[in-house]
């Protein structure tokens, strides 16, 4: 299942938005893979509420970041007009 790190609260909990239905899942920050931060896309496998595996989805993270960057550029160009 794809998920994005929406935010980190109190440096203890990461709030994930699960792809598809917008459901939020709160996990301990210590369960995140090294290098993960807000906006990072993950591949997560759950067994009930327990995490079976969690890895960074580099391809999805890069694609989403580029898409957001392009949209920001478009907005900046509109603002200048």
C-alpha positions in Angstrom: 0.0 0.0 0.0 1.3 3.5 -0.8 1.3 6.1 1.9 2.8 9.6 2.2 4.2 11.1 5.4 1.9 14.0 6.0 3.5 15.4 9.1 5.5 14.5 12.2 3.9 15.4 15.6 6.0 16.0 18.7 9.0 14.4 17.0 7.4 11.1 18.2 4.6 10.2 15.8 4.4 10.3 12.0 1.0 10.7 10.4 0.7 8.8 7.2 -2.0 9.4 4.6 -2.9 6.1 3.0 -3.2 6.3 -0.8 -6.6 5.6 -2.2 -9.0 6.5 0.6 -7.2 9.4 2.5 -7.2 7.4 5.7 -4.7 8.5 8.3 -2.5 6.2 10.2 -0.2 7.3 13.1 3.0 5.4 13.6 6.1 5.9 15.8 8.8 8.0 14.1 11.2 5.2 14.9 9.4 2.9 12.5 10.1 5.1 9.6 13.0 4.1 7.2 16.2 6.1 7.4 15.9 9.3 5.3 12.1 9.5 5.4 10.6 12.9 6.1 7.4 14.9 5.5 6.4 14.4 1.8 8.2 11.1 1.4 6.1 8.4 -0.2 6.3 4.9 1.3 5.4 1.3 0.4 3.8 -0.1 3.6 2.5 -3.5 4.4 0.3 -3.9 7.5 -0.7 -6.9 9.5 -3.8 -5.5 11.2 -2.4 -2.4 12.9 1.2 -3.7 12.9 3.7 -2.7 10.2 5.1 -5.8 8.4 7.4 -3.8 6.2 8.0 -0.2 5.3 10.3 1.2 2.6 10.8 4.5 0.8 9.2 4.6 -2.7 11.9 6.8 -4.4 10.2 6.8 -7.7 6.8 8.1 -6.4 8.5 10.6 -4.1 10.5 12.1 -7.0 7.5 12.1 -9.4 5.2 13.9 -6.8 8.0 16.4 -5.9 8.5 17.3 -9.6 4.8 17.6 -10.2 4.4 20.0 -7.2 7.5 22.0 -8.3 6.0 22.4 -11.8 2.7 23.6 -10.4 4.5 26.1 -8.2 6.4 27.4 -11.2 3.1 27.8 -13.1 1.6 29.7 -10.2 4.6 32.0 -9.9 4.4 32.8 -13.6 0.7 33.6 -13.3 1.3 35.9 -10.3 3.9 37.9 -12.3 1.3 38.7 -15.1 
